[in-house]
Amino acid sequence: MVKVALVGAGAIAERHINAFQKISNAKIAAVIDIDRKAAEQRAAMCDAKAYDTLADCLDIVDAVWVLTPPSFHKDISVEAMRAGKHVVVEKPISVTIEDAEIMIDEAKKNNVKLMVAFCNRFRDGYAKLQAFASSGKVGRPITYWCQRQGLLVKKNWTVNPSLMTGMSIQSLSHDIDLMRWIAGEVLDVNAIVQESRPDLPGFDDNANAIFHLADGVSGNFQSSWSSSVSFNTRGILGTNGVAYVGGKDLWNLEFFTYKTKDMDYEITEHINDLHNNQNYTHFIRENQHFVDCVDKNMEPILTGEDGLKTLKISYGILESGKTGKTIRF
């Protein structure tokens, strides 16, 4: 039985708690938050105990889930790893490249596992797209695209001036990771980045980016947190066909459409892959995967290096937006 500590008792903690209740070889033993009442409320949901600090419970857990705003990720993760605990950290891995490198180095020094929680890799819709692309059915990949826009309505740390990171680091980390997984590694980026919130100077919420990927593939992002109309599509075009997933809102997936040259008509499969579904399916898969990695001493499919590569690309988007230059990796 893998015993787990959750650090952070916000909204994302509730999803992880519900997911863990469906995992037979793991149990949440501790919940930690600077807000003691919030920690106690979350702990009561899973028959765990609330603690004021991580140090108070490190001796009773095997792994730590870091669910705080990203500016706290490095310190919490390093504390856990130096105590020999395995770590899952919510995306993005951190707010600085230096902090991410420190986290990766500490995982190696202490011989523990470090996984960045890019939960979209565990969703049905994106798995369909990745499987179709990797099967060769589209032929040689030419272009990968991500178009998604909606209106940010959160009133949490995302828009707290002392904690916010902006869209390119926080939210586009998901899209960058999906692109790397489905279409290949990023070689360079050229971007236009814009802000629409006078009340939040420095808060980027619109980005258009063109990527050069490995093997001659291109990538194209059009992303917004300031659109009154919400929708998304993510897809791949190749020499022999095309496939894409999409739906309403920024993240909900309601259809998978594909067509190859040997097909007379395109096929659309209706799917019900909602990001905030109450079954917590992708969180169950994500957490089960890491628990099994700890239990069976396997390497996770997502590592600290994946988080670092994604963070570097996010900063590349921001730098290109400021300088107008192509940023190479």
C-alpha positions in Angstrom: 0.0 0.0 0.0 1.5 3.3 -1.1 0.8 6.0 1.5 0.4 9.5 0.1 0.6 13.1 1.3 -1.2 15.9 -0.5 0.3 19.3 -0.1 -2.3 21.9 -1.1 -6.0 21.6 -0.3 -7.5 23.7 -3.2 -9.8 22.7 -5.9 -7.4 20.3 -7.6 -6.9 18.4 -4.4 -10.6 17.4 -4.5 -10.1 15.8 -7.9 -7.1 13.8 -6.7 -8.9 12.8 -3.5 -11.9 11.4 -5.5 -9.4 9.6 -7.8 -7.5 8.0 -5.0 -10.7 6.6 -3.6 -10.8 4.3 -6.7 -7.2 3.2 -6.4 -6.9 0.0 -4.3 -3.1 0.0 -3.7 -2.8 3.6 -2.4 -4.2 5.6 0.5 -4.0 9.3 1.4 -2.5 9.5 4.8 -2.0 13.3 5.2 -3.2 16.6 3.8 -1.2 19.8 4.3 -2.2 23.4 3.7 -1.4 26.8 5.2 -5.1 27.0 5.7 -5.6 24.5 8.5 -9.4 24.4 8.1 -9.1 23.6 4.3 -6.7 20.8 5.1 -9.1 19.4 7.7 -12.0 19.5 5.3 -10.0 17.7 2.6 -8.6 15.2 5.1 -12.1 14.4 6.2 -13.0 13.4 2.7 -10.5 10.6 2.6 -10.1 9.5 6.2 -6.7 11.1 6.4 -5.1 13.5 9.0 -4.5 17.2 8.5 -1.0 18.6 9.2 0.4 22.1 9.4 3.7 21.2 7.6 5.0 18.5 5.4 7.8 17.8 7.8 5.3 16.7 10.4 4.2 13.7 8.3 7.1 12.7 6.1 7.9 9.7 8.2 4.4 8.1 7.5 4.2 8.5 3.7 5.9 7.1 0.6 5.0 9.7 -1.9 4.0 13.4 -2.0 1.6 15.1 -4.4 2.4 18.8 -4.7 -0.8 20.6 -5.5 0.1 24.2 -4.6 0.6 27.3 -6.9 3.8 26.7 -8.9 5.9 29.2 -7.1 6.0 26.8 -4.1 6.7 23.6 -6.2 10.5 23.6 -5.9 10.8 24.0 -2.1 8.1 21.4 -1.3 9.4 18.9 -3.8 13.0 19.2 -2.7 12.0 18.8 1.0 10.1 15.6 0.1 12.8 14.2 -2.2 15.6 14.8 0.3 13.5 12.7 2.7 13.5 9.9 0.2 9.9 10.4 -1.0 8.7 10.1 -4.5 7.0 13.2 -5.9 4.1 14.1 -8.3 4.0 17.8 -9.0 1.1 19.6 -10.7 1.9 21.4 -13.9 3.9 23.6 -14.6 6.8 22.0 -12.9 7.9 25.4 -11.5 8.0 29.0 -12.3 11.7 29.2 -13.2 14.0 27.0 -15.3 16.5 27.1 -12.5 14.0 25.7 -10.0 13.0 22.9 -12.4 16.6 21.9 -12.9 17.1 21.8 -9.1 14.1 19.5 -8.8 15.4 17.1 -11.4 18.8 17.1 -9.9 17.4 16.3 -6.4 15.4 13.4 -7.8 18.5 11.9 -9.2 20.6 12.5 -6.1 18.0 10.9 -3.9 17.1 8.1 -6.2 13.4 9.0 -6.2 10.8 9.3 -8.9 9.6 12.8 -10.1 6.5 13.1 -12.3 4.9 16.2 -13.7 1.1 15.8 -13.7 0.2 16.5 -17.3 -3.2 14.8 -16.8 -4.3 15.3 -20.5 -2.0 12.4 -21.6 -4.5 10.2 -19.7 -7.6 11.4 -21.4 -9.4 9.3 -24.0 -9.7 11.9 -26.7 -6.0 12.8 -26.8 -5.1 9.2 -26.5 -7.2 8.5 -29.7 -5.4 11.3 -31.5 -1.9 10.2 -30.4 -2.6 6.6 -31.3 -3.9 7.6 -34.8 -0.9 9.8 -35.4 1.6 7.1 -34.3 -0.1 4.4 -36.3 1.1 6.0 -39.5 -2.5 6.4 -40.9 -1.9 10.1 -41.5 1.3 9.4 -43.4 4.2 11.7 -42.9 3.1 14.4 -40.4 3.1 17.9 -41.8 1.3 20.1 -39.3 0.1 19.8 -35.7 -2.3 22.5 -34.5 -3.9 23.6 -31.3 -6.7 26.2 -31.4 -8.4 26.8 -28.1 -10.1 29.9 -26.7 -12.4 30.8 -23.8 -12.9 33.2 -21.0 -10.9 32.9 -17.8 -13.3 33.3 -14.9 -11.1 31.9 -12.1 -10.6 34.0 -9.0 -7.9 31.9 -7.4 -4.1 32.2 -7.5 -4.2 32.2 -11.3 -5.0 36.0 -11.1 -3.2 36.8 -7.9 -0.4 39.3 -8.8 2.0 37.7 -6.3 1.4 34.1 -7.6 0.2 34.3 -11.2 2.3 33.0 -14.1 0.1 33.9 -17.1 -1.3 31.7 -19.8 1.9 30.7 -21.6 3.5 29.1 -18.5 0.4 27.9 -16.7 -2.1 26.7 -19.3 -0.1 26.3 -22.5 2.1 23.8 -20.6 -0.7 21.3 -21.3 -0.8 22.1 -25.0 3.0 22.0 -25.4 3.3 18.7 -23.7 0.5 17.2 -25.9 2.3 18.6 -29.0 5.6 17.0 -28.0 3.8 13.7 -27.3 1.8 13.6 -30.5 4.0 15.4 -33.1 7.6 15.6 -31.8 10.2 17.8 -30.2 10.2 21.5 -30.6 13.2 23.1 -32.3 12.2 26.8 -32.3 9.3 29.1 -31.9 8.1 32.5 -33.2 5.2 34.0 -31.3 3.0 37.0 -30.7 1.9 37.3 -27.1 -0.7 39.8 -25.9 -2.3 41.0 -22.7 -6.0 42.1 -22.4 -6.3 42.7 -18.6 -5.4 46.3 -17.6 -5.9 45.2 -14.0 -3.2 42.6 -14.3 -0.1 44.0 -15.9 2.3 41.3 -17.0 -0.6 38.7 -17.3 -0.4 37.2 -20.8 -3.7 35.8 -21.9 -3.4 35.6 -25.7 -0.8 33.8 -27.8 -0.2 32.9 -31.4 2.8 30.7 -32.0 4.5 28.9 -34.9 6.8 26.0 -34.1 9.4 24.1 -36.0 9.3 20.5 -34.8 11.6 17.6 -35.5 11.5 15.8 -38.9 10.2 18.9 -40.7 6.8 19.0 -38.9 5.3 22.5 -38.1 3.2 23.4 -35.1 0.6 26.2 -34.8 -1.0 27.5 -31.6 -3.8 30.0 -31.4 -4.8 30.4 -27.7 -6.8 32.8 -25.7 -8.1 33.3 -22.2 -10.1 36.4 -23.1 -12.7 35.1 -25.6 -16.4 35.3 -24.9 -16.9 32.2 -27.1 -15.3 29.0 -26.0 -14.1 26.1 -28.2 -11.1 24.0 -28.9 -9.6 21.7 -31.6 -6.3 19.9 -31.6 -5.2 17.8 -34.6 -2.6 16.6 -37.0 -2.4 16.8 -40.8 -0.2 14.4 -42.7 0.5 13.4 -46.3 -2.2 10.7 -46.1 -4.8 12.1 -43.9 -6.0 14.2 -41.0 -7.3 13.6 -37.5 -8.5 16.0 -34.8 -10.4 16.2 -31.5 -12.4 19.1 -30.2 -15.4 20.4 -28.4 -16.9 23.3 -26.5 -15.0 25.2 -23.9 -11.2 25.3 -23.5 -10.8 21.6 -22.7 -13.9 19.5 -23.3 -13.6 16.9 -26.0 -16.9 15.9 -27.7 -15.8 14.5 -31.0 -12.9 12.7 -32.8 -12.8 13.2 -36.6 -10.5 11.6 -39.1 -10.2 10.9 -42.8 -7.5 9.3 -44.9 -7.0 9.4 -48.7 -8.5 5.9 -49.1 -11.7 6.9 -47.4 -14.7 8.3 -49.3 -16.0 10.2 -46.3 -14.7 11.6 -43.0 -15.7 9.8 -39.9 -16.7 11.5 -36.7 -16.9 9.6 -33.4 -18.8 11.3 -30.7 -17.0 11.1 -27.4 -17.8 12.4 -23.9 -14.3 13.3 -22.6 -15.0 16.2 -20.3 -12.1 17.8 -18.4 -14.1 18.3 -15.2 -16.1 15.1 -15.4 -17.3 13.7 -12.1 -15.8 10.3 -12.8 -12.3 11.7 -12.5 -11.2 9.1 -15.1 -8.0 10.8 -16.2 -7.0 11.6 -12.7 -7.5 8.0 -11.7 -5.3 6.8 -14.6 -2.6 9.4 -13.8 -2.5 8.6 -10.1 -2.7 4.9 -10.6 0.2 5.1 -13.0 2.5 6.8 -10.5 1.4 4.6 -7.7 2.2 1.6 -9.8 5.6 3.1 -10.6 6.3 3.4 -6.9 4.9 0.0 -6.1 6.7 -1.8 -8.8 9.8 0.4 -9.2 9.0 1.5 -12.7 9.8 4.8 -14.5 6.9 7.1 -15.0 5.9 8.0 -18.6 6.2 11.7 -17.6 9.3 12.9 -15.9 10.8 16.1 -14.5 12.7 16.4 -17.9 9.3 16.6 -19.7 8.3 19.4 -17.3 11.6 21.3 -17.9 11.4 21.0 -21.7 7.8 22.3 -21.6 8.8 25.2 -19.3 11.6 26.2 -21.6 9.2 26.3 -24.5 6.8 28.4 -22.5 9.5 30.9 -21.8 10.5 30.8 -25.5 7.0 31.8 -26.4 7.2 34.8 -24.0 10.7 35.8 -25.1 9.7 35.7 -28.8 6.6 37.8 -28.0 8.8 40.4 -26.4 11.7 40.5 -28.9 10.0 39.5 -32.1 12.8 37.0 -32.6 12.7 33.3 -33.3 13.8 31.4 -30.2 15.7 28.2 -30.7 16.0 25.3 -28.2 
